[in-house]
Amino acid sequence: MQVTTKAIVLTALKYGDNSLIVKAYTLSDGLKSYLLKGVLSSKKGKVKAAYFQPLTQLELIAVHKNKGTLESVREAKTSYHYQTLHSNIAKNAMTQFLAEMLSNSLLEEEPNENLFNYIEAALQWLDTESQIANFHLHFLLSITKYLGFYPDSKNNSFLYFDLLEGGFTNKPSLNPVIQGTNLNYFKTFLGINFDAIHTIKMNKTDRQELLKSLILYFELHLQGFRKPKSLVILNEIFR
């Protein structure tokens, strides 16, 4: 079936000498993988390799057979032209990291319009703003709403957040927890929107520790989730 859909690129892997296998999150069908035959050697045509950088927002005309095999793309064009996301060093590092997190988290081949719209809008915000050091923390917390494990905010005056149970507690158990200074940051992120993230002043160590806890939270709640390899680069950029 031929479909026209918005899509957000997650990964693009070279296949053979001149082809790409692209994983994308689509508005019409959720997660999809495409084989782009000969795209690396073709300078003409309606599908260009440059379109498939991580988190690029596209409009695709594609053929979806929905048989669990690689799909095909007939035409592609950018639906939103980033100004800074791939050219700014800090934003590019964050883009690589978030693309890997999304690739490891978005597993369903079914549409989720609210989730797609959230990712689309959040990336456009990131592209236009300058104070973005805390963006990934807020983004990851917010996306758990759509993935089904958003933190239970009841009892948020308690001393610990239990990462396995997904709620606050006054008694630490054998489960991993967020506590102390990072618990205060964690609570603050739960109660703000993107426009306020620059008001949260964190040092490098606290930001990395909270991010480590959030990645563990994803690991505990998503079967088969893999830690992102790009985390090392991200931590080097945001000191």
N, C-alpha and C positions, 0 to 999 in steps of 0.2 A: 504494500500500500504506500503510495506517495503521500508524504506529509510536509507541510511547511510549519516550522517550529523555531522558537527561540532556543538557544543552547548555550551553555557555559562550559568551556573546555576545562577538563581536569588534567588529563595527561595526553602526551603524544609521543609514541615510541616508534623509532625507525624499524621498518620491516623490509628485509631484503635490501637491495641497493637503492631503491628510489620510492619506496612506499611508506606510509605511516599507518599505525593503528592508533586511533584516537578514542579516548574515553571522554564522554561529555554528559552533562546533566541537562536534560531537555525538559521544556515546559509540557510537551505533549505526552511524553512516555517515561519520564524519570531517567534513570541511568541507561545510556546506550553506548555501544562500542561500534566504531566504524573502521572499515578498511579503505584507505584512500590510495588507490593504485596509481603509481607513477607520479604522485604529486610533487616529489622532490626534484624530478627532472623536467617537469612541465612548466614552461614560462608563460604559456597561454592557458586559456581555459577558465572555467568559472569556479574552480576550487584551487586556492593557493596555499602553500605550506605556511606562509607568514601569518595566516589567520589562526593558526592552532597553537599559539603560545598559551601558557597556563592562565586560566580564568578569563580569557578573551570571551566577550559576549557576541554571539553570532545569531544570524538568522539562516537557517538551513532549509534547503529543499532536499529531502532524503527519502530513501526507500526503506521502509521498516517491514521486514518479513515476520518479525516477532517469533522466530523459531529458535532463539538462543544462539544464533550465529552472528557473525560480523555483518553489520548493515552497510549500506553505501550512501554516499552523498553526491547529489547531482549539481547542486549550486551552494555556495556559501558567501556570505557577506557580513561585515561587522554591523551589529545592531546598535552598539554604543562605542564610540571612539575614545579610548583612554588617552588622557593627556600626560599622565605621570606614572601610571601603575607599573609599566615595564621599563621606564627610563630612569626613575629615581632609585638609587641603590637600596635605601631602606625599604621602600615600598615593594621593590622587586623581590627582596629577601622574604618579606612577609607574604607576597603573592605565591612564591614557591612553596612556602610552609603551608599556607591555607589550602592550596590546591592539593597538596599531599594529604592533609587532614580530611578534606572533603572526599577525595578519592577513596580513602580508607573507611569513610563513614556512610556514604550514600550507596546503598547496595540494592535498592529495589527498582525494578523495571515497571514502575507505575507512576502516574502523574501525581504531583503534589504542588499545586499552584501556589499555595501560600509559602511553602519552603522556597520554591524557585524565585518568587517575587522578593522574598527577604534577601536571598543571596545576591540577586541582581542589584537591589537598591543599596545594600551594604557596600558592595564593591564600587559602585558609583560614588558613594560618600567617601570611601577611602581614596579614590582617584582625585577628588577635589580638595581634600583637607590636608593640612600640613602637620598638625600635632597628632601623630598616629601611633605613638609608642605603646599605648594600651589597647589599640584596636583589636588585636587578635584575641585578647582575653575576653573582652565583651562579646565579640563575634562568636567565639566557641561556646560561651555560656548561653547566649541567646539561641543558638541553633539547636541546643538540646530540647527546646520547646517543641520543635518539629520532629525530632528524632524519638521523643517519648520518654526522656529521662531528665526533664528540667527539675532543678532542686526544689524540694518542698520547703517553702519559706516559713512554715509554722515554727514556732519556738525559736525564732532567730536571735533571741537574747541568750541562748544557751552557749556553752563554751567550746563546742566542737561541731564540725560538720562531718558526718559519716559518709565517706565516698561510696561505700557499697550500698548502704541503705538509702542514700540520696536525701537525707534529712538531718536536722540539727539534734544534738543530744547533749546532755550534761555529764554523761558517763562515757569515757573512752572505752572501747572494746578492743578486740584483736583486729578489727577492721581498720584500714588506713583512714586517717582523719585530716581535716584542715583545722588548725588551731592558732592561737596567738595573733600576731600582727597580720598574718596572711588571712586569717578568718575575718578580720575587720575589712580588709580590702575586698575579700570575696563578697561580703554582705553589701558593700557599697556598689559593686558592679551589678548586683541583682536588682538594685533600685534606681538605675539611671538609664538614659538613652545615649546614643553615640555622641551627641553634641556636648555631653558633660564629661566624657572620658578623660579629657586633658586636665580636669580639675583633680584627678587622683594622682598624687605625687608619690611615685614608687622609685626605690633605688633598683639597681640592676639585680641584686641578689633576691630581693622580695619578688620582683617581676618573674624571675626565672623559677623561683620556688612555687609560686602560684600557678604558673604555666605547667610545671611538672605535675602538680596535683590535678589540673584540669585534664591533661593527657591521660593520667591514670584513671580519672573518672570515665573517660571515653572507653578505655581498655576494659574497665569493669562492667560496662553496660552495653557494649557492642561486641558481639561474638566475632572472633577472627580479626579484630582491629589490630593494626600494626603501628608501632611508634614511627613517626615521620623522621626520615633520615636528614631532612633539611633543617631540623631543629638546631643543629650545631651552628649553621650559618646564621640563623636568626639570632641566636644568643650572642654571636660575635658582633652583629650590627647594633643591637639595642643594648648598649652598656649603661 
